[in-house]
Amino acid sequence: MLISESKLFQGFQIPIPQTLVYALIGIVGVLLVLAVLIGLLYLFQMLFKFNVFDKIGGLFKKKEKPGGGQPESAAKVASSDEDPDEIVAVISAVISAVYESEGGEVPPFVIRNIKRK
């Protein structure tokens, strides 16, 4: 019994060699699309590697703030001669605020050690 004579393929009138050609065309088409996508990714990789966008006109250049350079971090703003009691007070206030925002009572706690970097 041939495949074309079975009940499953009874409604199809396309011969098997022609079906194989259609399948081959479909597979080749998918592989061509994948090759084009891989080529585009490779092209973009090269463009970013050699900073072509910066040379063209800075399409992706970050705009600087009118205030100047980068903002100072909190560690740089704080002077090194601050009172340790003041730091303990700030840390304990933050811990208390977190417990209160969660709706619970503030348990008694003690800050024992502060390590500075």
C-alpha positions in Angstrom: 0.0 0.0 0.0 1.4 3.4 -1.0 1.2 6.5 1.1 -0.9 8.2 -1.5 -3.4 5.3 -1.4 -4.0 5.5 2.4 -7.1 7.0 3.9 -5.2 9.7 5.7 -3.9 11.2 2.5 -7.0 10.6 0.4 -7.9 14.2 -0.1 -4.5 15.3 -1.2 -3.8 15.3 -4.9 -0.1 16.5 -4.7 2.5 13.9 -5.6 5.2 13.1 -3.0 8.1 14.5 -5.0 6.4 17.8 -5.4 5.6 17.8 -1.6 9.3 17.2 -0.9 10.2 20.2 -3.1 7.7 22.4 -1.1 9.3 21.2 2.1 12.8 21.9 0.8 11.7 25.4 -0.3 10.3 26.1 3.2 13.4 24.9 5.0 15.7 27.0 2.7 13.5 30.0 3.3 13.7 29.7 7.1 17.5 29.2 6.9 17.8 32.3 4.8 15.8 34.4 7.2 18.0 33.1 10.1 21.1 34.0 8.1 19.9 37.6 7.5 19.1 38.0 11.2 22.5 36.7 12.3 24.1 39.1 9.7 22.2 42.0 11.2 23.3 41.2 14.7 26.9 40.9 13.5 26.6 44.3 11.8 25.2 46.0 14.9 28.0 44.4 17.0 30.6 45.9 14.7 28.9 49.3 14.7 28.9 49.5 18.5 32.4 48.0 18.7 33.9 50.8 16.6 31.6 53.6 18.1 30.2 54.5 14.7 27.2 56.1 16.3 29.4 58.6 18.2 31.2 59.5 15.0 28.0 60.0 13.0 26.6 62.6 15.4 26.2 61.1 18.8 22.8 59.4 18.4 23.2 57.6 21.7 25.3 60.2 23.5 24.2 61.0 27.0 23.3 64.6 27.6 25.1 66.3 30.4 23.1 68.1 33.1 23.5 71.9 33.0 24.6 71.8 36.7 27.9 70.3 35.8 29.6 67.0 36.6 28.3 64.1 38.6 26.5 64.6 41.9 28.5 64.1 45.0 27.8 60.9 46.9 26.5 61.1 50.5 29.8 59.7 51.7 31.8 62.5 50.2 29.4 65.1 51.5 29.6 63.8 55.1 32.7 65.0 56.8 35.0 62.6 58.5 34.9 64.4 61.8 31.1 63.9 62.5 30.0 62.9 65.9 29.5 59.1 66.3 26.5 59.8 68.4 24.9 61.6 65.5 25.4 58.7 63.2 23.9 56.3 65.8 20.9 58.6 66.1 20.4 58.6 62.3 20.7 54.8 62.0 18.3 54.2 64.9 15.8 56.7 63.4 15.8 54.9 60.1 15.3 51.5 61.8 12.4 52.9 63.9 10.8 54.4 60.8 11.0 51.1 59.0 9.3 49.2 61.9 6.6 51.9 62.2 5.9 51.9 58.4 5.3 48.1 58.6 2.7 48.7 61.3 4.5 47.0 64.1 6.0 48.1 67.4 9.6 49.2 67.5 11.4 46.6 69.5 14.3 47.7 71.7 17.6 47.5 69.9 21.1 48.7 70.5 23.6 49.7 67.8 26.9 48.1 68.9 29.3 48.6 66.1 29.6 51.0 63.1 32.2 50.2 60.4 33.4 52.9 58.1 34.9 52.3 54.8 
